[in-house]
Amino acid sequence: MKLGVYNAILHDRPLPEALKVVADLGLTGIEINSGGFLPAVHVPTFDEILESDAARDDYLAIFEGTGVSIAGLNCNGNPLHPNPAIGDKHAEDVRRSVRLAHRLGQNRVVTMSGLPGGEPGATVPNWIVNAWNSAALDVLDYQWGVAAKFWKETDRLAADLDVKVALELHPQNLVFNPADVYKLVELTGATHVGVELDASHLFWQQMDPVAVVRELGPLVFHAAAKDVRVNKDTAAVYGVLDNRFRRLPPEENRTNLGGDEWANEWPKPAAWDFVALGKGHDTAYWTEFLRALHDVDPDMLVNIEHEDVELGRIEGLEVASKVLKEADAVLAASLVSP
């Protein structure tokens, strides 16, 4: 397997220093953020690379001799947001990322399906979690119409440039489980839109990521190694759809998500938390996760995403990489055993 790190956690340092961190972890890939919710910090010459071979070559030269190569691009955002200040920008970021991937010799772009409003003229997204009533299905019919148009066009661009777009099955997105993946492919006829298998968002939905990989098979294009710990006592009271988030005021440190939208503070105590690999599921589990991915594609890119607030930036990567490398070694040994 090809193991690396998603670079958002390393945006606090220049790209050459980030590459050294990844190399020191014993990993060989770095997934580069290219827009969406987060700026393309490690691609400062983005526009130039799209137009200039010299700029492209200068950028790629940064990776030479480091032992670390680009392992896909990431522009997670909401390209279907009904507010044009967010939706139009994130949609363009997806298209630009596909073009950038092609220019850099990459063939994977990670993003999200996006989430429209519930009806024409809406200004905020509407996430239907449980469509038990007919009005909710009416909303979904409208949203799928919006999504199908965008993703059909995007799939055509990706196919033309030989790039595959991998959608993270993430909350507050139209596509967040396998049934939604199948529906999007059916509606669009997509050949170059599939899934980034981020195990974390499946865990909290009470899904088994290994079973999901087996189910989706070749629709899995890319993977993220991120764990979840369900805090059983809290989840027993509030459930996994725990919605006790706190709005952060402007004077507190907060992350802009586009326009005038901001990330909120996680519930305390939480029903579930993102944690480094091993803190939610052991090495044996991650070995089987890698095995399922290997069966789909032996060269699958699997990148650590660090969002464990209990651990520092480097500390969290060290914990996660140790487990991931151990799992990969066990898998490799089993593949050569008689």
C-alpha positions as CSV (number, residue, x, y, z in Angstrom):
1,M,0.0,0.0,0.0
2,K,1.1,3.6,-0.5
3,L,0.9,5.4,2.9
4,G,1.0,9.1,3.5
5,V,-0.5,12.2,5.3
6,Y,-3.2,14.7,4.4
7,N,-1.3,18.0,4.7
8,A,-3.9,20.2,6.4
9,I,-2.5,19.5,9.8
10,L,0.9,20.7,8.5
11,H,-0.3,24.0,7.1
12,D,1.5,25.7,10.0
13,R,4.9,25.2,8.2
14,P,6.3,25.6,4.7
15,L,6.0,22.7,2.3
16,P,9.6,21.6,2.5
17,E,9.3,21.3,6.3
18,A,6.0,19.4,5.9
19,L,7.7,16.9,3.6
20,K,10.4,16.3,6.2
21,V,7.8,15.5,8.8
22,V,6.2,13.0,6.5
23,A,9.5,11.4,5.6
24,D,10.6,11.3,9.3
25,L,7.4,9.3,10.0
26,G,8.5,6.7,7.5
27,L,5.7,7.5,5.1
28,T,6.0,8.3,1.4
29,G,3.0,10.4,0.3
30,I,1.4,13.8,1.0
31,E,-2.1,14.7,0.0
32,I,-2.1,18.4,-0.9
33,N,-5.0,20.6,0.0
34,S,-6.1,22.5,-3.2
35,G,-9.0,24.7,-2.1
36,G,-12.6,24.3,-0.7
37,F,-13.0,24.8,3.0
38,L,-9.2,25.4,3.4
39,P,-6.8,27.5,1.2
40,A,-4.2,25.8,-0.9
41,V,-1.4,26.8,1.5
42,H,1.2,24.4,0.0
43,V,0.4,25.4,-3.6
44,P,1.3,29.1,-3.7
45,T,1.9,29.1,-7.4
46,F,-1.4,27.3,-8.3
47,D,-2.4,29.7,-11.1
48,E,1.1,29.7,-12.6
49,I,1.2,25.9,-12.6
50,L,-2.0,25.7,-14.6
51,E,-0.4,27.8,-17.4
52,S,3.3,27.4,-17.2
53,D,5.4,24.2,-17.6
54,A,8.3,26.0,-15.9
55,A,6.2,26.8,-12.8
56,R,4.9,23.2,-12.7
57,D,8.5,21.8,-12.9
58,D,9.7,24.2,-10.2
59,Y,6.9,23.0,-7.9
60,L,7.6,19.3,-8.6
61,A,11.3,19.9,-7.9
62,I,10.4,20.7,-4.3
63,F,9.6,17.0,-3.8
64,E,12.7,15.6,-5.5
65,G,15.1,13.8,-3.2
66,T,12.7,14.0,-0.2
67,G,11.3,10.4,-0.4
68,V,7.8,11.9,-0.4
69,S,5.6,12.3,-3.5
70,I,2.2,13.9,-4.0
71,A,-0.5,11.4,-3.1
72,G,-3.6,13.1,-4.5
73,L,-5.2,16.6,-4.1
74,N,-7.9,17.5,-1.6
75,C,-10.5,20.3,-2.1
76,N,-13.2,19.3,0.4
77,G,-16.0,21.8,0.4
78,N,-19.6,22.3,-0.6
79,P,-19.7,22.8,-4.4
80,L,-23.6,22.6,-4.3
81,H,-24.1,25.3,-1.6
82,P,-27.0,27.6,-2.6
83,N,-25.1,30.7,-1.5
84,P,-23.0,31.5,-4.7
85,A,-20.2,33.0,-2.5
86,I,-19.6,29.5,-1.2
87,G,-21.0,27.1,-3.8
88,D,-19.7,28.7,-6.9
89,K,-16.2,29.1,-5.4
90,H,-16.1,25.5,-4.1
91,A,-17.4,24.2,-7.4
92,E,-14.6,26.1,-9.3
93,D,-12.1,24.8,-6.8
94,V,-13.1,21.2,-7.7
95,R,-12.7,22.0,-11.4
96,R,-9.4,23.8,-10.8
97,S,-8.1,20.9,-8.7
98,V,-8.9,18.4,-11.5
99,R,-6.9,20.6,-13.9
100,L,-4.1,20.9,-11.4
101,A,-4.0,17.2,-10.8
102,H,-3.6,16.6,-14.5
103,R,-0.9,19.2,-14.7
104,L,1.0,17.6,-11.9
105,G,0.7,14.0,-13.2
106,Q,-1.8,13.1,-10.5
107,N,-5.0,11.1,-11.0
108,R,-6.9,11.6,-7.7
109,V,-8.8,14.5,-6.4
110,V,-10.7,14.2,-3.1
111,T,-13.7,16.3,-2.4
112,M,-17.3,16.0,-1.1
113,S,-20.6,15.6,-3.0
114,G,-21.9,18.9,-1.7
115,L,-25.4,19.7,-0.3
116,P,-27.9,22.0,-2.0
117,G,-30.7,24.0,-0.3
118,G,-34.1,22.3,0.0
119,E,-35.8,24.2,-2.8
120,P,-35.2,26.9,-5.5
121,G,-34.3,30.2,-3.9
122,A,-32.9,28.6,-0.7
123,T,-29.9,30.3,0.9
124,V,-28.6,27.5,3.2
125,P,-28.1,23.7,2.7
126,N,-30.7,21.3,3.9
127,W,-29.5,17.9,5.1
128,I,-32.3,15.3,5.1
129,V,-31.2,12.6,7.5
130,N,-34.4,10.6,7.9
131,A,-36.9,11.0,5.0
132,W,-39.9,9.4,6.7
133,N,-42.3,12.0,5.3
134,S,-43.2,12.8,1.7
135,A,-42.0,16.5,1.9
136,A,-38.5,15.3,2.8
137,L,-38.5,13.1,-0.4
138,D,-39.6,16.1,-2.4
139,V,-36.5,18.0,-1.0
140,L,-34.3,15.0,-2.0
141,D,-35.7,14.9,-5.5
142,Y,-34.8,18.5,-6.0
143,Q,-31.4,18.1,-4.4
144,W,-30.6,15.1,-6.6
145,G,-31.5,17.1,-9.7
146,V,-29.0,19.8,-8.7
147,A,-26.3,17.2,-7.8
148,A,-26.7,15.2,-11.0
149,K,-26.2,18.2,-13.2
150,F,-23.0,19.3,-11.5
151,W,-21.5,15.8,-11.1
152,K,-22.3,14.8,-14.7
153,E,-20.4,17.9,-15.9
154,T,-17.6,17.3,-13.5
155,D,-17.3,13.6,-14.4
156,R,-16.9,14.7,-18.1
157,L,-14.1,17.0,-17.2
158,A,-12.4,14.4,-15.0
159,A,-12.6,11.8,-17.7
160,D,-11.2,14.1,-20.4
161,L,-8.2,14.7,-18.1
162,D,-7.8,11.1,-16.8
163,V,-8.4,12.1,-13.2
164,K,-10.7,10.3,-10.8
165,V,-12.7,12.3,-8.2
166,A,-13.2,10.6,-4.9
167,L,-16.1,11.8,-2.7
168,E,-15.7,11.6,1.1
169,L,-18.9,10.1,2.7
170,H,-19.3,13.0,5.1
171,P,-22.2,14.4,7.2
172,Q,-24.1,17.4,5.7
173,N,-23.6,16.1,2.2
174,L,-26.1,14.5,-0.2
175,V,-23.8,11.5,-0.6
176,F,-22.9,10.0,2.8
177,N,-23.5,6.3,2.4
178,P,-23.2,3.5,-0.2
179,A,-26.8,3.8,-1.4
180,D,-26.2,7.5,-2.2
181,V,-23.0,6.5,-4.1
182,Y,-24.9,4.1,-6.3
183,K,-27.7,6.6,-6.9
184,L,-25.2,9.3,-8.0
185,V,-23.5,7.0,-10.4
186,E,-26.9,5.8,-11.7
187,L,-28.1,9.4,-12.3
188,T,-24.9,10.6,-13.9
189,G,-23.5,7.6,-15.6
190,A,-20.2,8.6,-14.0
191,T,-17.0,6.7,-14.7
192,H,-14.6,9.0,-13.0
193,V,-16.5,9.9,-9.8
194,G,-16.3,7.5,-6.9
195,V,-15.4,7.3,-3.2
196,E,-12.7,8.4,-0.8
197,L,-13.1,5.8,1.9
198,D,-12.6,7.8,5.1
199,A,-13.3,5.2,7.8
200,S,-14.1,7.8,10.5
201,H,-17.4,9.0,9.2
202,L,-18.6,5.4,8.7
203,F,-17.7,4.4,12.3
204,W,-19.9,7.0,13.9
205,Q,-22.8,6.1,11.5
206,Q,-22.4,2.5,13.0
207,M,-21.2,1.2,9.6
208,D,-18.2,-1.1,9.2
209,P,-15.6,0.5,6.8
210,V,-14.3,-3.0,5.8
211,A,-17.8,-4.1,4.8
212,V,-18.3,-0.8,2.9
213,V,-15.0,-1.3,1.0
214,R,-16.1,-4.8,0.1
215,E,-19.5,-3.5,-1.0
216,L,-18.3,-0.6,-3.2
217,G,-15.3,-2.4,-4.6
218,P,-13.9,-0.6,-7.6
219,L,-15.9,2.6,-6.8
220,V,-13.4,3.1,-4.0
221,F,-10.7,5.3,-5.5
222,H,-8.8,6.6,-2.5
223,A,-8.7,6.2,1.3
224,A,-8.2,8.2,4.5
225,A,-6.9,6.7,7.7
226,K,-8.8,8.4,10.6
227,D,-10.2,6.7,13.6
228,V,-13.3,7.4,15.8
229,R,-13.9,6.6,19.4
230,V,-17.5,6.3,20.4
231,N,-17.9,7.6,24.0
232,K,-20.6,5.1,25.1
233,D,-21.9,6.8,28.2
234,T,-22.5,10.1,26.3
235,A,-23.7,8.4,23.2
236,A,-26.2,6.4,25.3
237,V,-27.8,9.7,26.3
238,Y,-27.4,12.0,23.2
239,G,-26.9,9.5,20.3
240,V,-24.5,9.7,17.5
241,L,-26.4,12.6,15.9
242,D,-25.4,14.7,19.0
243,N,-26.1,18.3,18.0
244,R,-24.9,20.3,21.0
245,F,-22.4,22.4,19.0
246,R,-21.4,25.9,20.3
247,R,-21.3,28.9,18.0
248,L,-17.8,30.5,18.2
249,P,-17.9,34.4,18.4
250,P,-15.6,36.4,16.2
251,E,-13.2,37.1,19.0
252,E,-12.4,33.4,19.4
253,N,-10.2,31.4,17.1
254,R,-12.4,29.9,14.4
255,T,-12.2,28.4,10.9
256,N,-14.0,30.1,8.0
257,L,-15.8,27.6,5.8
258,G,-16.6,30.1,3.0
259,G,-18.8,33.3,2.9
260,D,-19.9,34.0,6.4
261,E,-20.0,30.3,7.6
262,W,-17.7,29.2,10.4
263,A,-16.8,25.9,12.1
264,N,-18.5,25.5,15.5
265,E,-17.1,24.1,18.7
266,W,-17.5,20.3,19.1
267,P,-20.0,19.1,21.9
268,K,-18.4,18.7,25.3
269,P,-18.5,15.9,26.3
270,A,-19.0,14.4,22.9
271,A,-20.9,11.3,21.9
272,W,-18.0,10.5,19.6
273,D,-14.6,12.0,18.8
274,F,-12.1,11.8,16.0
275,V,-9.0,10.1,17.3
276,A,-5.6,8.9,16.1
277,L,-5.5,5.3,14.7
278,G,-5.5,2.8,17.5
279,K,-7.5,4.9,20.0
280,G,-10.8,3.7,18.6
281,H,-9.9,0.5,16.7
282,D,-6.8,-1.7,17.1
283,T,-4.0,-2.6,14.7
284,A,-5.8,-5.9,13.8
285,Y,-8.8,-3.9,12.6
286,W,-6.7,-1.5,10.5
287,T,-4.9,-4.5,9.0
288,E,-8.3,-5.8,7.7
289,F,-9.1,-2.3,6.5
290,L,-5.9,-2.2,4.4
291,R,-6.6,-5.8,3.2
292,A,-10.0,-4.8,1.9
293,L,-8.5,-1.8,0.1
294,H,-5.6,-3.9,-1.3
295,D,-8.1,-6.3,-2.8
296,V,-9.6,-3.3,-4.7
297,D,-6.3,-1.7,-5.7
298,P,-2.8,-2.9,-4.4
299,D,-1.6,0.7,-5.1
300,M,-4.4,2.4,-3.2
301,L,-3.3,5.8,-1.7
302,V,-4.1,5.7,2.1
303,N,-3.4,9.0,3.9
304,I,-3.6,9.8,7.6
305,E,-5.9,12.6,8.5
306,H,-5.1,14.0,11.9
307,E,-8.0,15.6,13.9
308,D,-7.4,14.2,17.3
309,V,-7.6,17.3,19.6
310,E,-6.0,15.3,22.5
311,L,-2.7,15.0,20.6
312,G,-0.4,17.6,19.1
313,R,0.2,17.9,15.4
314,I,3.3,15.8,15.2
315,E,2.4,13.6,18.2
316,G,-0.9,12.6,16.6
317,L,0.8,11.8,13.3
318,E,3.4,9.7,15.1
319,V,0.7,7.7,16.9
320,A,-1.3,7.1,13.8
321,S,1.6,6.3,11.5
322,K,2.9,3.7,14.0
323,V,-0.4,1.8,13.9
324,L,-0.8,2.2,10.1
325,K,2.7,0.9,9.4
326,E,2.3,-2.0,11.7
327,A,-1.0,-2.9,10.0
328,D,0.6,-2.6,6.6
329,A,3.5,-4.9,7.7
330,V,1.1,-7.5,9.0
331,L,-0.8,-7.3,5.7
332,A,2.4,-7.6,3.6
333,A,3.6,-10.6,5.6
334,S,0.2,-12.4,5.2
335,L,0.3,-11.8,1.4
336,V,3.6,-13.7,1.0
337,S,2.9,-16.5,3.5
338,P,2.4,-19.9,1.9
